[in-house]
Amino acid sequence: MHADLLFTGGPVLTPEGPTVTSVAVTGDRITAVGHDGTRELIGPRTEVVELAGRLLLPGFQDAHIHPVPAGLELSQCDLTGTKTSGDTLAAVRAYADAHPGREWITGGGWSMEAFDGGTPTKELLDSVVPDRPVYLPNRDHHGAWVNSRALELAGVTRDTPDPADGRFERDASGEPTGMLQEGAMQYVGRLTPPATPADRLAALLHAQRHLHALGITAWQDALVGDFLGMDDPSEAYLTAAREGSLTARVVGALWWDRERGAEQIPELVERRAALSHGRFRAGSVKLMLDGVAETGTAALLDPYLDKCGCATANRGTSFIDPARLPSYVTELDALGFQCHFHALGDRAVRDALDAVAAARKANGPSDTRPHLAHLQVVHPDDVPRFARLGATANIQPLWAAHEPQMDELTIPFLGAERAAWQYPFGALLRSGARLAAGSDWPVSSPDPLQGIHVAVNRVAPDERGPVFLPDERIGLRAALTAYTAGSAYTNHLDETGSVRVGALADLVVLDRDPFAGPAEAIGGTKVALTYVGGERVHAAHDA
C-alpha cells in the first residue's frame, strides 16, 4: 500500500532518540518508521519530503496559552516590541493617531521594566492620549495601565477601596496613579468595548496561523470564560470546530470563578458538554491560585522583602481559599475534570499539591492528569511531590533567564535563598516529575524553539550570559520532550506527541538538526513545515 506522504533522508526524533531517517504517512496516521528502505512505499500520488539532514519531530504542543486575547492584541495597540518608556508612549500615540474613531484605546503587552518600579502613571498616558480612555494590560496581564479619562469613567477616586483580590497603586497623597493590579483591573476593563463574535473568530484564526508557523499543532487554552474584561473565547472555538477551520487540536480550561465556590461545579459540567465538539474539547478547569512576583501578589510561604532587604508583612495573595481548595479539587477530580493550576509562588505550589493529594486520597488513582503551571518559586521540599502525586510540572521556560524584570523587580524582593528556588526544571526532572511546556502567550513569545533554547541554556536567546541557576538547565532531548510528549500527555492527546506507527501524523520539520550544533545556537532554529493529521498547515517560503 502506497503512502500519501513520505519523509526521508534526515534524522527523525522518536521515543528512542533521533535514530531513524524515514517516516511514512497514510491518511492521518503514521504507517511506517524506519530507514530509507521505506521508499518502496512511494507510489504515483505519494508526496515525498526530502529532509536533507533537517530534523523531523512530533508537532509542538503548548500546554498553557491564550491565543484569542493574543490575536485580539495583535489587531489593537500592540506594545510587545517596546523596550523603553519612550518607545512605549510613542507606540501608544501612533496607534491613537492612526485610529481617531476608536472610542477606547485598548491593546497591551508593555514591559514593566520600562518604567520605574514597573508602575507607569496616568499622567504619562494623558500626555499622549488626553481625550479618550486608555486601558493597556502589561505583558503578564496581571496589571493594567490606564489614563485619567478611564479612571473618571470608572468612578475610581482616592476614596475607592481596594478590592479583596487586587489594588489600585496610589501616590503619597492616596490618589490612584493609573496602575491597576489584579482584581482592580476589572473596574476599567469591564467598561471597554467587547470584541464581536466575528472579531474573536478572526483573532483565533490569525493566532492559529501564527502558531502553526511555529510548529504548534495543539494547545491548551488556559482561560475559557470571563475574567477581568477579557473576552471569552469559547464561542470562537466552537464556531471554528463546527466550520472545520480549527485545524489545531485544542483543550479548553474552563475558568473557575474565584469569587464563587463549589456551587459553580454543575455549571462547569454543563459547559464541558456544550463546548466539546470536533477538535475542541473543554475537559480542564483553570484554578488561578495566586498572582505574580513582580507585583507582590504571588503567594509565598515567607514574606516578601523590601528594597532594603527587610521582611515585610506581605506574603502575596491567595485568590482561592486554601482551606476550601482541596474539597473543590476532589469534587472536580471525581467528575473527571483535569485541574489546571496557576501556581507561581511557593505557597501556591504547596496549596495545589496539597489539593491534588486530597483528591488522590479521596478518589484513588485517576487519569485526570492535574498540572501546575508557572512554578516560579518551588520550595525544595515540594519538588519530589510532583512525581509522587502524578502532577505534571507545566513550565514556561522563557522566563528562566536573567533580564530586567527578573533582576530588578523579582530577585531583590525574594532574597538570595528563595531566588535560587526559581524555575527548578533540572531538579523536577531529576526527581522523576513529568514536564510539559507552554508559553502563556501573549505574556511571552509562543515560539517553542525560543523556550527550548532557554530551558537548555538558561540564557535568553541572543544573549550571552550570565547563566541563570545553571544546575536547573535540562538537555535538548528533555526540553523537546516537554514540548511534545509531555504536553500531549497533559492534553490527553495520547495519539500524538511521538513519532511511532499508529500515531496521528502531527509533525514538524525544522530547518536544521539542533542536535548537530552547539546548544547556544538552538534559538536560531526555525520551522520549515508543519502538518496536522498528515495535512500541511504551514510551509516556510524556503521550505
LUMKOLSE-83651 format. One record per residue (C-alpha): x, y, z; residue in one letter. Coordinates in steps of 0.1 Angstrom, whole numbers, plus 5000, padded with zeros to 4 digits. Each point is the difference from the previous one (the first is absolute). Layout:
REM residues N
<rec <X,Y,Z>,A>
...
REM end
This chain:
REM residues 543
<rec <5000,5000,5000>,M>
<rec <5015,5033,4989>,H>
<rec <5004,5028,5025>,A>
<rec <4984,5034,4995>,D>
<rec <5030,5018,5015>,L>
<rec <5036,4989,5005>,L>
<rec <5028,5018,5019>,F>
<rec <5034,4987,4993>,T>
<rec <5037,5008,5001>,G>
<rec <5003,5016,5034>,G>
<rec <5000,4994,5038>,P>
<rec <4966,4992,5016>,V>
<rec <4994,5005,5037>,L>
<rec <4983,4969,5013>,T>
<rec <4995,4989,5036>,P>
<rec <5033,4982,4997>,E>
<rec <5018,5031,4987>,G>
<rec <5010,5012,4965>,P>
<rec <5007,4965,4988>,T>
<rec <4981,4996,4968>,V>
<rec <4999,5019,4967>,T>
<rec <4966,4994,4984>,S>
<rec <4963,5003,5009>,V>
<rec <4969,4990,4979>,A>
<rec <4965,5015,5005>,V>
<rec <4968,4985,4986>,T>
<rec <4968,5020,5006>,G>
<rec <5005,5017,5034>,D>
<rec <5022,4974,5015>,R>
<rec <5037,4990,5001>,I>
<rec <5002,4967,4983>,T>
<rec <5037,4993,4998>,A>
<rec <5031,5011,5019>,V>
<rec <5034,4988,4989>,G>
<rec <5029,5007,4977>,H>
<rec <5001,5009,4963>,D>
<rec <4987,4965,4991>,G>
<rec <4965,5014,5004>,T>
<rec <5004,5015,4965>,R>
<rec <4982,4969,4988>,E>
<rec <4968,5017,5014>,L>
<rec <5003,5028,4974>,I>
<rec <4972,4999,4974>,G>
<rec <4988,5023,4973>,P>
<rec <4982,5023,5024>,R>
<rec <5025,4999,5029>,T>
<rec <5013,5034,5011>,E>
<rec <5037,4995,5008>,V>
<rec <5016,5025,5024>,V>
<rec <5038,4998,4999>,E>
<rec <5012,5009,5034>,L>
<rec <5036,5006,4988>,A>
<rec <5013,4998,5036>,G>
<rec <4972,5020,5016>,R>
<rec <4984,4986,5031>,L>
<rec <4965,4986,4999>,L>
<rec <4982,4998,5033>,L>
<rec <4965,4999,5015>,P>
<rec <4980,5032,4999>,G>
<rec <5006,5024,5029>,F>
<rec <4972,5004,5025>,Q>
<rec <4995,5031,5022>,D>
<rec <4986,4990,5034>,A>
<rec <4991,5035,5012>,H>
<rec <4991,5027,4975>,I>
<rec <4974,5027,4992>,H>
<rec <4998,5002,4962>,P>
<rec <4968,5020,4996>,V>
<rec <5010,5029,5023>,P>
<rec <5034,4999,4983>,A>
<rec <4984,5002,4966>,G>
<rec <4978,5029,5011>,L>
<rec <5030,5019,5014>,E>
<rec <5018,4996,4967>,L>
<rec <4971,5019,4984>,S>
<rec <5000,5027,5027>,Q>
<rec <5027,5021,5016>,C>
<rec <5027,4974,5001>,D>
<rec <5029,5010,5023>,L>
<rec <5018,4966,5002>,T>
<rec <5030,5013,4980>,G>
<rec <5007,5031,5021>,T>
<rec <5029,5001,5025>,K>
<rec <5001,5036,5015>,T>
<rec <4974,5024,5013>,S>
<rec <5006,5023,4971>,G>
<rec <4995,4972,4975>,D>
<rec <4968,4989,5017>,T>
<rec <4985,5035,5001>,L>
<rec <5009,5006,4964>,A>
<rec <4983,4968,4990>,A>
<rec <4968,5010,5019>,V>
<rec <5000,5034,4984>,R>
<rec <5005,4986,4966>,A>
<rec <4972,4975,5004>,Y>
<rec <4976,5026,5014>,A>
<rec <5008,5024,4971>,D>
<rec <4995,4972,4975>,A>
<rec <4966,4991,5014>,H>
<rec <4982,5034,5008>,P>
<rec <4966,4983,4999>,G>
<rec <5007,4975,5028>,R>
<rec <4980,5008,5031>,E>
<rec <5026,4981,5022>,W>
<rec <5037,4994,4995>,I>
<rec <5005,4963,5010>,T>
<rec <5027,4974,4994>,G>
<rec <5030,4994,5022>,G>
<rec <5031,4980,5005>,G>
<rec <5024,5027,5014>,W>
<rec <5029,4990,5021>,S>
<rec <5001,5010,5037>,M>
<rec <5038,5005,4999>,E>
<rec <4994,5030,4977>,A>
<rec <4987,5020,5029>,F>
<rec <5013,5008,5035>,D>
<rec <4988,4973,5024>,G>
<rec <4980,4984,4972>,G>
<rec <4971,5025,5006>,T>
<rec <4995,5027,4973>,P>
<rec <4976,5029,5008>,T>
<rec <4968,5014,4986>,K>
<rec <5018,5033,4993>,E>
<rec <5023,4983,4975>,L>
<rec <4970,4986,4981>,L>
<rec <4982,5033,5003>,D>
<rec <5029,5016,4982>,S>
<rec <4994,4980,4969>,V>
<rec <4962,4992,5002>,V>
<rec <4983,5027,5021>,P>
<rec <4965,4998,4984>,D>
<rec <4991,4963,4999>,R>
<rec <5001,4972,5026>,P>
<rec <5030,4977,4998>,V>
<rec <5003,4965,5014>,Y>
<rec <5032,4980,4994>,L>
<rec <5008,4968,5019>,P>
<rec <5037,4994,5005>,N>
<rec <5020,4971,4987>,R>
<rec <4989,4975,5027>,D>
<rec <4964,5012,5000>,H>
<rec <4998,5002,5037>,H>
<rec <5000,5038,4999>,G>
<rec <4987,5027,4978>,A>
<rec <5010,5036,4993>,W>
<rec <4972,5026,4995>,V>
<rec <4998,5037,4995>,N>
<rec <4980,5026,5019>,S>
<rec <4970,4998,4977>,R>
<rec <4997,4963,5006>,A>
<rec <5001,5004,5038>,L>
<rec <4974,5028,4997>,E>
<rec <4976,4977,4980>,L>
<rec <5005,4972,5025>,A>
<rec <4993,5023,5029>,G>
<rec <5033,4991,5017>,V>
<rec <5012,5027,5024>,T>
<rec <5022,5002,5032>,R>
<rec <4969,4988,5019>,D>
<rec <4996,4968,4980>,T>
<rec <5011,4970,5022>,P>
<rec <5023,4974,4986>,D>
<rec <4981,4968,4990>,P>
<rec <5008,4968,5020>,A>
<rec <5019,4985,4971>,D>
<rec <5020,5030,4988>,G>
<rec <5010,5036,5006>,R>
<rec <5002,5035,4985>,F>
<rec <5035,5013,5000>,E>
<rec <4999,5034,5018>,R>
<rec <5023,5030,5005>,D>
<rec <5011,5014,5033>,A>
<rec <4967,5019,5004>,S>
<rec <4978,4970,4993>,G>
<rec <4991,5009,4964>,E>
<rec <4998,4970,4975>,P>
<rec <5031,5002,4977>,T>
<rec <4984,4982,4970>,G>
<rec <5014,4966,5007>,M>
<rec <4975,4973,5008>,L>
<rec <5012,4967,5015>,Q>
<rec <4981,4967,4997>,E>
<rec <4963,5003,5010>,G>
<rec <5001,5038,4997>,A>
<rec <5004,4996,4963>,M>
<rec <4963,4991,4996>,Q>
<rec <4989,5035,5012>,Y>
<rec <5012,5013,4966>,V>
<rec <5002,4968,4980>,G>
<rec <4963,4993,5002>,R>
<rec <4993,5034,4983>,L>
<rec <5021,4993,4969>,T>
<rec <4980,4992,4968>,P>
<rec <4997,4963,4997>,P>
<rec <5013,4983,4969>,A>
<rec <4973,4987,4977>,T>
<rec <4997,4963,4993>,P>
<rec <5015,5006,4965>,A>
<rec <5029,5018,5017>,D>
<rec <5007,4971,5023>,R>
<rec <4998,4974,4972>,L>
<rec <5023,5021,4978>,A>
<rec <5024,5003,5029>,A>
<rec <5000,4962,5006>,L>
<rec <5007,4992,4964>,L>
<rec <5027,5027,4998>,H>
<rec <5016,4985,5031>,A>
<rec <4997,4965,4986>,Q>
<rec <5019,5009,4969>,R>
<rec <5027,5015,5021>,H>
<rec <5003,4970,5023>,L>
<rec <5000,4975,4971>,H>
<rec <5029,5021,4985>,A>
<rec <5019,4993,5033>,L>
<rec <4993,4962,4997>,G>
<rec <4972,5000,5026>,I>
<rec <4973,4974,4991>,T>
<rec <4981,4999,5033>,A>
<rec <4995,5021,5031>,W>
<rec <4982,5005,5033>,Q>
<rec <4982,5033,5002>,D>
<rec <5005,5010,5036>,A>
<rec <4970,5022,5004>,L>
<rec <4967,4992,4985>,V>
<rec <4975,5023,5017>,G>
<rec <4995,5036,5011>,D>
<rec <5028,5015,5021>,F>
<rec <5009,5037,5006>,L>
<rec <4985,5012,4968>,G>
<rec <5017,4974,4978>,M>
<rec <4979,4986,4972>,D>
<rec <4987,4964,5005>,D>
<rec <5015,4980,4970>,P>
<rec <4976,4971,5003>,S>
<rec <4976,5010,4973>,E>
<rec <5028,5007,4976>,A>
<rec <5014,4965,5006>,Y>
<rec <4966,4984,4996>,L>
<rec <4993,5018,4968>,T>
<rec <5034,4991,4985>,A>
<rec <4996,4964,5011>,A>
<rec <4966,4997,4983>,R>
<rec <5011,5018,4968>,E>
<rec <5032,4979,4997>,G>
<rec <5023,5030,5002>,S>
<rec <5015,4989,5033>,L>
<rec <5030,4980,4987>,T>
<rec <5017,4997,5033>,A>
<rec <4990,4977,5028>,R>
<rec <4989,5021,5030>,V>
<rec <4992,4994,5037>,V>
<rec <4981,5027,5017>,G>
<rec <5006,5007,5037>,A>
<rec <4967,5013,5014>,L>
<rec <5004,5029,5023>,W>
<rec <4994,4995,5037>,W>
<rec <4983,5032,5013>,D>
<rec <5021,5007,5030>,R>
<rec <4972,5021,5016>,E>
<rec <4978,4969,5002>,R>
<rec <5003,4965,5014>,G>
<rec <4988,4965,4993>,A>
<rec <4966,5012,4989>,E>
<rec <5015,5007,4965>,Q>
<rec <5011,4964,4994>,I>
<rec <4966,4989,4985>,P>
<rec <5004,5029,4975>,E>
<rec <5035,4988,4991>,L>
<rec <4986,4966,4993>,V>
<rec <4974,5015,4977>,E>
<rec <5026,5022,4982>,R>
<rec <5023,4970,4995>,R>
<rec <4972,4982,4981>,A>
<rec <4989,5030,4981>,A>
<rec <5034,5012,4989>,L>
<rec <5016,4967,4989>,S>
<rec <4998,4995,4962>,H>
<rec <5024,4986,4974>,G>
<rec <5036,5011,5007>,R>
<rec <4989,5021,5030>,F>
<rec <4991,4986,5034>,R>
<rec <4997,5017,5033>,A>
<rec <5010,4974,5025>,G>
<rec <5023,5020,5023>,S>
<rec <4993,5026,5027>,V>
<rec <5024,5030,5006>,K>
<rec <5005,5009,5036>,L>
<rec <5020,5032,5005>,M>
<rec <5015,4997,5034>,L>
<rec <5022,5031,5002>,D>
<rec <5014,5029,4980>,G>
<rec <5036,5009,4990>,V>
<rec <5032,5007,5018>,A>
<rec <5007,5034,4984>,E>
<rec <4969,5015,5016>,T>
<rec <5003,4982,5033>,G>
<rec <4969,4979,4993>,T>
<rec <5016,4966,4996>,A>
<rec <4991,4980,5031>,A>
<rec <5032,4993,5021>,L>
<rec <5006,4980,5031>,L>
<rec <5021,5027,5015>,D>
<rec <4996,5038,4995>,P>
<rec <5014,5020,4972>,Y>
<rec <5029,5023,5007>,L>
<rec <5001,5037,4995>,D>
<rec <5026,5020,4981>,K>
<rec <5023,4999,5030>,C>
<rec <4998,4962,5003>,G>
<rec <4978,5001,5031>,C>
<rec <4969,4977,5004>,A>
<rec <4967,5017,4993>,T>
<rec <4965,4989,5011>,A>
<rec <4991,4989,4965>,N>
<rec <4999,4963,4991>,R>
<rec <4980,5005,4968>,G>
<rec <4965,4992,4991>,T>
<rec <4980,4967,5000>,S>
<rec <4971,5005,4976>,F>
<rec <4984,4968,5010>,I>
<rec <4996,4991,5037>,D>
<rec <5027,4974,5007>,P>
<rec <4978,4984,5026>,A>
<rec <4972,4993,4974>,R>
<rec <5022,4993,4971>,L>
<rec <5005,4962,5008>,P>
<rec <4962,4994,5000>,S>
<rec <4996,5019,4967>,Y>
<rec <5028,4980,4983>,V>
<rec <4987,4967,5015>,T>
<rec <4966,5006,4985>,E>
<rec <5013,5011,4966>,L>
<rec <5023,4969,4999>,D>
<rec <4971,4977,5009>,A>
<rec <4981,5015,4970>,L>
<rec <5029,4993,4976>,G>
<rec <5012,5035,4997>,F>
<rec <5037,5008,4997>,Q>
<rec <5011,5027,5024>,C>
<rec <5023,5026,4984>,H>
<rec <5015,5022,5027>,F>
<rec <5016,5034,4997>,H>
<rec <5026,4996,5028>,A>
<rec <5029,5024,4999>,L>
<rec <5011,5005,5036>,G>
<rec <5012,4972,5023>,D>
<rec <4969,5003,5022>,R>
<rec <4977,4996,4970>,A>
<rec <5020,4970,4987>,V>
<rec <4997,4984,5034>,R>
<rec <4962,5007,5002>,D>
<rec <4995,4985,4965>,A>
<rec <5020,4969,5009>,L>
<rec <4981,4996,5033>,D>
<rec <4967,5002,4981>,A>
<rec <5012,4973,4975>,V>
<rec <5011,4978,5029>,A>
<rec <4965,5004,5016>,A>
<rec <4983,4990,4967>,A>
<rec <5023,4970,4997>,R>
<rec <4992,4989,5035>,K>
<rec <4962,5005,4996>,A>
<rec <4997,4987,4964>,N>
<rec <5029,4976,4995>,G>
<rec <5021,5000,4969>,P>
<rec <4985,5017,4970>,S>
<rec <5009,5011,4965>,D>
<rec <4991,5036,5004>,T>
<rec <5036,5011,4997>,R>
<rec <5002,5032,5021>,P>
<rec <5026,5025,4992>,H>
<rec <5016,5030,5016>,L>
<rec <5010,5029,4978>,A>
<rec <5027,5026,5004>,H>
<rec <5018,4987,5031>,L>
<rec <5022,5030,5005>,Q>
<rec <5009,4993,5036>,V>
<rec <4998,4964,5012>,V>
<rec <5011,4990,5035>,H>
<rec <5025,4972,4998>,P>
<rec <4978,4978,5023>,D>
<rec <4973,5001,4973>,D>
<rec <5021,4991,4970>,V>
<rec <4997,4962,5005>,P>
<rec <4963,5002,5007>,R>
<rec <4992,5005,4962>,F>
<rec <5012,4965,4991>,A>
<rec <4984,4984,5031>,R>
<rec <4966,5016,4993>,L>
<rec <5001,4997,4962>,G>
<rec <4997,5038,4996>,A>
<rec <5016,5013,4968>,T>
<rec <5024,5030,5003>,A>
<rec <4988,5024,4972>,N>
<rec <5030,5023,4994>,I>
<rec <5003,5033,4981>,Q>
<rec <5038,4998,4992>,P>
<rec <5004,5035,4985>,L>
<rec <4996,5015,5035>,W>
<rec <5030,4982,5014>,A>
<rec <5027,5024,4990>,A>
<rec <5017,5032,5013>,H>
<rec <4981,5030,4986>,E>
<rec <4990,5033,5016>,P>
<rec <4966,4988,5013>,Q>
<rec <5018,4971,5018>,M>
<rec <5031,5019,5012>,D>
<rec <4983,5033,5010>,E>
<rec <4964,4991,5009>,L>
<rec <5003,4965,5013>,T>
<rec <5033,4988,5015>,I>
<rec <5005,5029,5024>,P>
<rec <4965,4994,5015>,F>
<rec <5004,4962,5004>,L>
<rec <5035,5000,5015>,G>
<rec <5029,4977,4991>,A>
<rec <4987,4967,5014>,E>
<rec <4966,5002,4984>,R>
<rec <5013,5014,4968>,A>
<rec <5020,4968,4996>,A>
<rec <4967,4980,5000>,W>
<rec <4987,5016,4968>,Q>
<rec <4990,4979,4970>,Y>
<rec <5016,4967,5013>,P>
<rec <4997,4981,4967>,F>
<rec <5031,4979,5006>,G>
<rec <4990,4991,5036>,A>
<rec <4965,4991,4989>,L>
<rec <5013,4978,4972>,L>
<rec <5025,4983,5022>,R>
<rec <4973,4993,5026>,S>
<rec <4980,4981,4974>,G>
<rec <4974,5026,4993>,A>
<rec <4983,5002,4965>,R>
<rec <5007,5033,4983>,L>
<rec <4975,5017,4976>,A>
<rec <5007,5034,4985>,A>
<rec <4982,5031,4988>,G>
<rec <5005,5037,4994>,S>
<rec <4971,5019,5016>,D>
<rec <4998,5020,4968>,W>
<rec <4994,5029,4998>,P>
<rec <5019,5003,5032>,V>
<rec <5031,4988,4981>,S>
<rec <5009,4987,4966>,S>
<rec <4982,4968,4990>,P>
<rec <5031,4988,4980>,D>
<rec <5008,4965,5015>,P>
<rec <5036,5002,4987>,L>
<rec <5007,5032,5019>,Q>
<rec <4986,4983,5032>,G>
<rec <5021,4969,4993>,I>
<rec <5031,5022,4996>,H>
<rec <4995,5014,5035>,V>
<rec <4991,4967,5015>,A>
<rec <5033,4986,4988>,V>
<rec <5022,5031,5005>,N>
<rec <4983,5020,5027>,R>
<rec <5010,5031,4980>,V>
<rec <4975,5020,4979>,A>
<rec <5003,4996,4962>,P>
<rec <5025,5023,4984>,D>
<rec <5016,5007,5035>,E>
<rec <5034,4987,5012>,R>
<rec <4996,4996,5037>,G>
<rec <5002,4998,5029>,P>
<rec <4983,4966,5003>,V>
<rec <4969,5001,5023>,F>
<rec <5004,4972,5026>,L>
<rec <5020,4976,4978>,P>
<rec <4992,4969,5020>,D>
<rec <4964,5004,4988>,E>
<rec <5009,4996,4963>,R>
<rec <4986,4970,4982>,I>
<rec <5011,4982,4969>,G>
<rec <4987,5006,4965>,L>
<rec <4982,4967,4998>,R>
<rec <4983,5006,5033>,A>
<rec <4989,5035,4989>,A>
<rec <4987,4987,4967>,L>
<rec <4981,4972,5019>,T>
<rec <4984,5026,5023>,A>
<rec <4986,5019,4969>,Y>
<rec <4989,4968,4983>,T>
<rec <4992,4968,5020>,A>
<rec <4998,5019,5033>,G>
<rec <4974,5025,4988>,S>
<rec <4982,4973,4980>,A>
<rec <4996,4980,5032>,Y>
<rec <4987,5030,5018>,T>
<rec <4975,5007,4972>,N>
<rec <4988,4964,5000>,H>
<rec <5010,4998,4964>,L>
<rec <5016,4965,5003>,D>
<rec <5000,4993,4963>,E>
<rec <5024,5029,4995>,T>
<rec <5032,5012,5015>,G>
<rec <5024,4974,4985>,S>
<rec <5010,4986,4967>,V>
<rec <4989,4964,5000>,R>
<rec <4979,4977,4978>,V>
<rec <4963,5006,5006>,G>
<rec <5003,5035,5014>,A>
<rec <4983,5030,4985>,L>
<rec <5022,5016,4974>,A>
<rec <5005,5034,5019>,D>
<rec <5035,5007,4989>,L>
<rec <5025,5028,4996>,V>
<rec <5031,5004,4978>,V>
<rec <5027,5024,5013>,L>
<rec <5024,5019,4978>,D>
<rec <5029,4981,5016>,R>
<rec <5009,4973,5025>,D>
<rec <5005,5018,5033>,P>
<rec <5017,4969,5014>,F>
<rec <5028,5005,4975>,A>
<rec <5009,5036,5011>,G>
<rec <5010,5017,5032>,P>
<rec <4974,5006,5027>,A>
<rec <5006,5037,4997>,E>
<rec <4986,4998,4964>,A>
<rec <4967,4984,5009>,I>
<rec <4981,5033,5000>,G>
<rec <5009,5006,4963>,G>
<rec <4981,4969,4989>,T>
<rec <4968,5006,4980>,K>
<rec <4970,4979,4989>,V>
<rec <4999,4990,4963>,A>
<rec <4968,4979,4998>,L>
<rec <4971,4992,5023>,T>
<rec <4975,4972,4996>,Y>
<rec <4968,4991,5019>,V>
<rec <4986,4966,4993>,G>
<rec <5021,4998,4969>,G>
<rec <4987,5032,4986>,E>
<rec <5025,5028,4995>,R>
<rec <4990,5031,5019>,V>
<rec <5032,5021,4996>,H>
<rec <5029,5002,4976>,A>
<rec <5028,5025,5004>,A>
<rec <5008,5019,4968>,H>
<rec <5033,4982,4996>,D>
<rec <4988,4965,5012>,A>
REM end
